[in-house]
Amino acid sequence: MKFYFLACLAFLCLASAHSQEAKTYKDKQSYKNWVRLAPRLDDAFLQTDEAIRIADNVLLYQQTTGGWPKNIYMPAELTDEEREEALSAKDDVNESTIDNAATTTEIRYLSRIYQATGIDKYKESAFEGIRYLLKAQYDNGGWPQFWPRPTGYYTHITYNDNAMINVMNLLREVYEKKAPYTYVPDSLCQQARKAFDKGVECILKTQVRQNGKLTVWCAQHDEHTLAPAKARAYELPSLSGAESDNIVLLLMSLPHPSSEIVESVESAIAWFKRSRIFGLQRKNFTNDEGRKDYRMVPCPQDDYECPVYWARFYTLEDNRPFFCDRDGVKRFNISEIGYERRNGYSWYNTEGKKVLARYEEWKKELK
């Protein structure tokens, strides 16, 4: 193989969590490794037999809806039995989703493969994926986490983990005919543009008011009332300091923003500024059971290295950061929730800094 492929393989080899032996990219791994890997594969690799093998796996897992399930590591080498299982699951349409960057990742990969190889089946599959995204959109402009699942929190308009924003960013690249979507016909581009614009309308309609003031967004909103909605037991209706950042960044990326968009951004920025958390830092330690854990401890106010945090969730009533275990009870100190949720979920983040930095540039661009 050429050096580019050897370099790619070197990147793809990961250490096994359960063994001392090396684990290659062809072994089954976390789906998130596929999401991270796919955009990093260079154009030269996309012309290899290995890239085509992976693309054929992507085709295999595409459902009859045109979308894909999540948690499938596409580069894995499959047994005949696994291929049969994948074929039999094509009609299990309740698994089609945009969660965890599913469907958008596969559309991008297939589009790149088509551009590299000119093989029509990859183009047609990507078209079906784009059409899936268009069909899954609600009339109000939002996207559910899963479609066409009929019940459960999966039907809520989902900003959680950037699900809806990932879709909108892809559709924008499609209608702007950015690489690799230069092959998409104008008719489909026009549909993508219409869907994107409806998505912006949904964002504006779901922005939460607190005491009469526009603030930010919940991680998910009811698809009928547009009100903040509950998802899993520990994901209560709230203002989200994690999901709102990329929403605001998308709004600030729009050319010639309307007065309504400007108001939305200004209100969200005001919320990000007043919701900053100062004077805390994370301290890692090993607990009595020998497991890695952490606690949030005071950080001296005069210490310039103290981080600025935002909480993942803030109360709708009075904007207090809160934390939640699987019992669904709000707590206001992270030490009050159990080890599993404390360490298995992202409760603090610093992503608001990039929003505030982009805002300063955005203000200058508006002048």
C-alpha positions as CSV (number, residue, x, y, z in Angstrom):
1,M,0.0,0.0,0.0
2,K,1.0,3.6,-0.5
3,F,2.2,5.7,2.4
4,Y,-1.2,7.5,2.7
5,F,-2.9,4.2,3.4
6,L,-0.3,3.1,5.9
7,A,-0.7,6.5,7.7
8,C,-4.4,6.0,7.7
9,L,-4.1,2.5,9.2
10,A,-1.7,3.9,11.8
11,F,-4.4,6.4,12.8
12,L,-7.1,3.8,12.8
13,C,-5.4,1.3,15.1
14,L,-6.8,1.7,18.6
15,A,-5.8,0.0,21.8
16,S,-8.3,-2.5,23.0
17,A,-10.0,-1.7,26.3
18,H,-10.1,-5.4,27.2
19,S,-6.9,-6.8,25.9
20,Q,-3.2,-6.1,25.5
21,E,-3.4,-6.9,21.8
22,A,-3.8,-4.1,19.2
23,K,-7.3,-3.6,17.9
24,T,-7.5,-2.6,14.2
25,Y,-10.1,-0.4,12.6
26,K,-11.7,-3.5,11.1
27,D,-12.8,-4.8,14.5
28,K,-16.1,-3.7,16.1
29,Q,-15.8,-0.5,18.0
30,S,-17.9,2.3,19.4
31,Y,-20.0,4.0,16.8
32,K,-18.5,7.3,17.9
33,N,-15.2,6.1,16.6
34,W,-16.8,5.9,13.1
35,V,-18.2,9.4,13.5
36,R,-14.8,10.7,14.3
37,L,-13.0,8.6,11.7
38,A,-15.2,9.2,8.6
39,P,-14.4,13.0,8.1
40,R,-10.6,12.4,8.6
41,L,-10.2,9.9,5.8
42,D,-8.4,11.6,3.0
43,D,-9.4,11.7,-0.6
44,A,-6.7,9.3,-1.7
45,F,-8.0,6.7,0.7
46,L,-11.5,7.0,-0.7
47,Q,-10.3,5.6,-4.0
48,T,-9.1,2.3,-2.4
49,D,-10.8,-1.0,-2.1
50,E,-10.9,-0.6,1.6
51,A,-12.9,2.6,1.3
52,I,-15.4,0.9,-1.0
53,R,-15.7,-2.1,1.4
54,I,-16.7,0.4,4.1
55,A,-19.1,2.1,1.8
56,D,-20.8,-1.2,1.0
57,N,-21.3,-1.7,4.7
58,V,-22.9,1.7,4.8
59,L,-25.3,0.6,2.0
60,L,-26.0,-2.6,3.8
61,Y,-27.2,-0.8,7.0
62,Q,-29.3,1.8,5.3
63,Q,-33.0,1.2,6.1
64,T,-35.9,1.3,3.8
65,T,-36.7,4.8,5.2
66,G,-33.5,6.1,3.6
67,G,-32.0,6.7,7.1
68,W,-29.6,4.8,9.2
69,P,-29.6,3.4,12.8
70,K,-27.1,4.6,15.3
71,N,-24.4,2.6,17.0
72,I,-23.2,0.7,14.0
73,Y,-19.4,0.8,13.5
74,M,-19.4,0.8,9.7
75,P,-15.7,-0.2,9.0
76,A,-16.0,-3.5,10.8
77,E,-15.5,-6.7,8.8
78,L,-18.7,-8.6,8.9
79,T,-19.5,-12.3,9.1
80,D,-22.1,-13.8,6.8
81,E,-24.4,-14.0,9.8
82,E,-24.0,-10.3,10.6
83,R,-24.7,-9.5,7.0
84,E,-28.0,-11.4,7.2
85,E,-28.9,-9.7,10.4
86,A,-28.3,-6.3,8.8
87,L,-30.4,-7.2,5.8
88,S,-33.3,-8.4,8.0
89,A,-33.1,-5.2,10.0
90,K,-33.7,-2.9,7.0
91,D,-37.4,-2.9,7.6
92,D,-37.0,-2.1,11.3
93,V,-37.8,1.5,10.5
94,N,-38.1,2.6,14.1
95,E,-34.3,2.6,14.3
96,S,-33.7,5.3,11.7
97,T,-32.3,8.3,13.5
98,I,-30.3,11.5,13.5
99,D,-29.0,10.9,17.0
100,N,-25.3,10.6,17.6
101,A,-24.6,12.0,14.1
102,A,-26.2,9.0,12.5
103,T,-27.5,9.4,8.9
104,T,-25.6,12.7,8.4
105,T,-22.3,10.9,8.8
106,E,-23.3,8.2,6.3
107,I,-24.6,10.7,3.7
108,R,-21.3,12.6,3.8
109,Y,-19.2,9.5,3.5
110,L,-21.2,8.1,0.6
111,S,-21.1,11.5,-1.1
112,R,-17.3,11.6,-0.8
113,I,-17.1,8.0,-2.1
114,Y,-19.3,8.8,-5.1
115,Q,-17.1,11.8,-5.9
116,A,-14.0,9.7,-5.7
117,T,-15.3,6.7,-7.6
118,G,-18.2,7.8,-9.8
119,I,-20.1,4.6,-8.7
120,D,-23.8,5.5,-9.0
121,K,-25.1,3.2,-6.2
122,Y,-23.4,5.5,-3.6
123,K,-24.9,8.6,-5.2
124,E,-28.4,7.1,-5.1
125,S,-28.0,5.9,-1.5
126,A,-26.9,9.5,-0.5
127,F,-30.0,10.9,-2.3
128,E,-32.2,8.5,-0.3
129,G,-30.5,9.7,2.9
130,I,-31.1,13.3,2.0
131,R,-34.8,12.6,1.2
132,Y,-35.1,10.8,4.5
133,L,-34.0,14.0,6.3
134,L,-36.6,16.0,4.3
135,K,-39.4,13.5,5.1
136,A,-38.5,13.4,8.8
137,Q,-39.0,17.2,9.2
138,Y,-42.1,18.4,11.0
139,D,-44.4,21.0,9.4
140,N,-43.2,23.4,12.2
141,G,-39.6,23.0,11.0
142,G,-38.2,20.7,13.7
143,W,-36.7,17.3,13.5
144,P,-37.3,14.4,15.9
145,Q,-34.5,12.3,17.2
146,F,-36.0,9.2,15.5
147,W,-38.4,9.0,12.6
148,P,-40.8,7.5,12.0
149,R,-41.0,6.2,15.7
150,P,-44.6,6.9,16.8
151,T,-44.2,7.4,20.6
152,G,-41.7,8.3,23.3
153,Y,-39.4,11.2,23.8
154,Y,-37.8,10.3,20.5
155,T,-40.6,12.3,18.8
156,H,-39.6,15.6,20.4
157,I,-37.9,18.3,18.4
158,T,-34.3,17.4,19.3
159,Y,-31.4,19.8,19.8
160,N,-29.8,17.3,22.2
161,D,-26.2,16.4,21.1
162,N,-26.7,18.8,18.2
163,A,-29.0,16.4,16.3
164,M,-31.1,19.0,14.6
165,I,-28.2,21.4,14.0
166,N,-26.2,18.6,12.4
167,V,-29.0,18.0,9.9
168,M,-29.4,21.7,9.2
169,N,-25.7,22.1,8.6
170,L,-25.7,19.2,6.1
171,L,-28.7,20.6,4.3
172,R,-27.1,24.0,4.0
173,E,-24.0,22.4,2.5
174,V,-26.2,20.6,0.1
175,Y,-28.1,23.6,-1.2
176,E,-24.9,25.7,-1.4
177,K,-23.4,22.8,-3.4
178,K,-20.3,22.7,-1.2
179,A,-18.0,19.7,-1.7
180,P,-18.8,16.9,-1.8
181,Y,-22.4,17.8,-2.7
182,T,-21.7,19.4,-6.1
183,Y,-23.5,16.5,-7.8
184,V,-26.8,17.1,-6.1
185,P,-29.5,18.2,-8.6
186,D,-31.0,21.7,-8.3
187,S,-34.5,20.3,-7.5
188,L,-33.2,18.5,-4.4
189,C,-31.1,21.5,-3.4
190,Q,-34.2,23.7,-3.5
191,Q,-35.9,21.3,-1.1
192,A,-32.9,21.3,1.2
193,R,-33.0,25.2,1.2
194,K,-36.7,25.2,2.1
195,A,-36.2,22.7,4.9
196,F,-33.2,24.7,6.3
197,D,-35.3,27.9,6.3
198,K,-38.1,26.1,8.1
199,G,-35.6,24.9,10.6
200,V,-34.5,28.4,11.3
201,E,-38.1,29.4,11.9
202,C,-38.5,26.5,14.3
203,I,-35.4,27.7,16.2
204,L,-36.9,31.1,16.6
205,K,-40.2,29.8,17.7
206,T,-38.7,27.4,20.3
207,Q,-36.5,30.0,22.0
208,V,-37.6,30.0,25.7
209,R,-38.8,33.1,27.5
210,Q,-38.0,33.4,31.2
211,N,-39.9,36.1,33.0
212,G,-40.8,37.6,29.7
213,K,-37.2,37.6,28.3
214,L,-35.9,35.5,25.5
215,T,-33.1,33.2,26.7
216,V,-31.9,30.0,25.0
217,W,-33.3,26.5,24.3
218,C,-34.1,23.3,25.9
219,A,-32.4,20.1,24.7
220,Q,-35.7,19.0,23.3
221,H,-39.1,20.6,22.7
222,D,-42.6,19.2,22.4
223,E,-43.3,18.7,18.7
224,H,-46.9,20.0,19.2
225,T,-46.7,22.8,21.7
226,L,-43.0,23.7,21.2
227,A,-42.6,23.9,25.0
228,P,-39.4,22.5,26.7
229,A,-39.8,18.8,27.1
230,K,-38.5,15.9,29.2
231,A,-36.4,13.1,27.6
232,R,-34.6,10.5,29.7
233,A,-35.2,10.5,33.5
234,Y,-32.2,12.8,34.1
235,E,-33.0,15.1,31.1
236,L,-35.7,17.4,32.5
237,P,-37.2,20.5,30.9
238,S,-34.6,23.2,31.3
239,L,-32.5,25.8,29.7
240,S,-29.5,24.0,28.1
241,G,-26.1,25.5,28.4
242,A,-24.7,22.7,26.2
243,E,-27.1,22.4,23.3
244,S,-27.8,26.1,22.9
245,D,-24.2,27.0,21.9
246,N,-24.3,25.6,18.4
247,I,-27.8,26.9,17.8
248,V,-26.5,30.4,18.4
249,L,-23.4,29.8,16.2
250,L,-25.7,28.7,13.4
251,L,-27.8,31.8,13.7
252,M,-24.7,34.0,13.7
253,S,-23.6,32.3,10.5
254,L,-26.6,33.4,8.5
255,P,-26.0,36.1,6.0
256,H,-28.2,39.3,6.2
257,P,-29.9,38.3,9.4
258,S,-33.5,39.6,9.9
259,S,-34.3,41.7,12.9
260,E,-35.9,38.7,14.5
261,I,-32.7,36.7,14.2
262,V,-30.6,39.6,15.6
263,E,-33.0,39.8,18.6
264,S,-32.7,36.0,19.1
265,V,-28.9,36.1,19.1
266,E,-28.6,39.2,21.3
267,S,-31.0,37.6,23.8
268,A,-29.1,34.3,23.8
269,I,-25.8,36.1,24.3
270,A,-27.2,38.0,27.2
271,W,-28.2,34.7,28.7
272,F,-24.8,33.2,28.1
273,K,-23.1,36.1,29.8
274,R,-25.3,36.1,32.9
275,S,-25.2,32.3,33.2
276,R,-21.4,32.0,33.5
277,I,-20.2,30.0,36.5
278,F,-17.1,31.5,38.1
279,G,-15.0,30.3,41.0
280,L,-15.1,26.5,40.4
281,Q,-12.6,24.0,39.1
282,R,-12.7,20.3,38.6
283,K,-10.6,18.1,40.9
284,N,-10.0,14.5,39.9
285,F,-9.4,11.8,42.5
286,T,-9.6,8.1,43.1
287,N,-12.5,7.1,45.2
288,D,-12.6,4.4,48.0
289,E,-13.4,1.7,45.4
290,G,-10.4,2.6,43.3
291,R,-12.4,4.2,40.6
292,K,-11.6,7.6,39.0
293,D,-14.0,10.3,40.1
294,Y,-14.1,14.0,40.4
295,R,-15.6,16.8,42.4
296,M,-16.1,20.5,41.8
297,V,-14.1,22.6,44.3
298,P,-13.7,26.4,44.8
299,C,-11.2,28.1,42.6
300,P,-9.7,31.4,44.0
301,Q,-11.3,34.4,42.4
302,D,-7.9,36.0,41.9
303,D,-6.5,33.0,40.1
304,Y,-6.5,33.9,36.4
305,E,-6.4,30.3,35.4
306,C,-9.8,29.6,36.9
307,P,-12.1,28.2,34.1
308,V,-15.4,29.8,33.2
309,Y,-18.1,27.1,33.0
310,W,-21.7,26.7,32.0
311,A,-23.9,24.0,33.4
312,R,-25.6,21.6,31.0
313,F,-29.0,22.4,32.6
314,Y,-30.6,25.5,34.2
315,T,-34.0,25.7,35.8
316,L,-36.7,27.2,33.8
317,E,-38.0,29.2,36.7
318,D,-35.0,30.9,38.2
319,N,-32.0,29.9,36.0
320,R,-30.2,27.8,38.7
321,P,-27.8,25.2,37.5
322,F,-29.0,21.7,38.4
323,F,-28.0,18.1,38.1
324,C,-30.1,15.0,38.0
325,D,-29.7,11.2,38.6
326,R,-31.8,8.5,37.1
327,D,-34.4,9.1,39.8
328,G,-35.4,12.3,38.0
329,V,-34.9,14.6,41.0
330,K,-33.3,18.0,40.6
331,R,-30.2,18.5,42.7
332,F,-28.1,21.6,43.0
333,N,-24.7,20.2,43.8
334,I,-23.1,17.6,41.5
335,S,-21.8,15.7,44.5
336,E,-25.4,14.8,45.3
337,I,-25.9,12.6,42.3
338,G,-24.5,9.0,42.0
339,Y,-21.2,8.0,40.6
340,E,-22.7,6.5,37.4
341,R,-24.5,9.7,36.2
342,R,-21.9,12.0,37.5
343,N,-19.2,10.4,35.4
344,G,-21.4,9.2,32.6
345,Y,-22.7,12.5,31.5
346,S,-21.3,16.0,30.7
347,W,-22.6,18.4,33.4
348,Y,-20.3,21.3,32.9
349,N,-18.8,22.7,29.7
350,T,-16.8,25.7,28.5
351,E,-18.3,25.9,25.0
352,G,-20.0,29.2,25.7
353,K,-16.6,30.8,25.3
354,K,-16.6,30.2,21.6
355,V,-20.1,31.6,21.3
356,L,-19.0,34.8,23.1
357,A,-15.9,35.1,20.9
358,R,-17.9,34.6,17.7
359,Y,-20.4,37.2,18.9
360,E,-17.7,39.9,19.0
361,E,-16.9,39.2,15.4
362,W,-20.5,39.0,14.4
363,K,-21.3,42.4,15.8
364,K,-18.5,43.9,13.7
365,E,-19.9,42.2,10.6
366,L,-23.3,43.7,11.2
367,K,-22.1,47.2,11.0
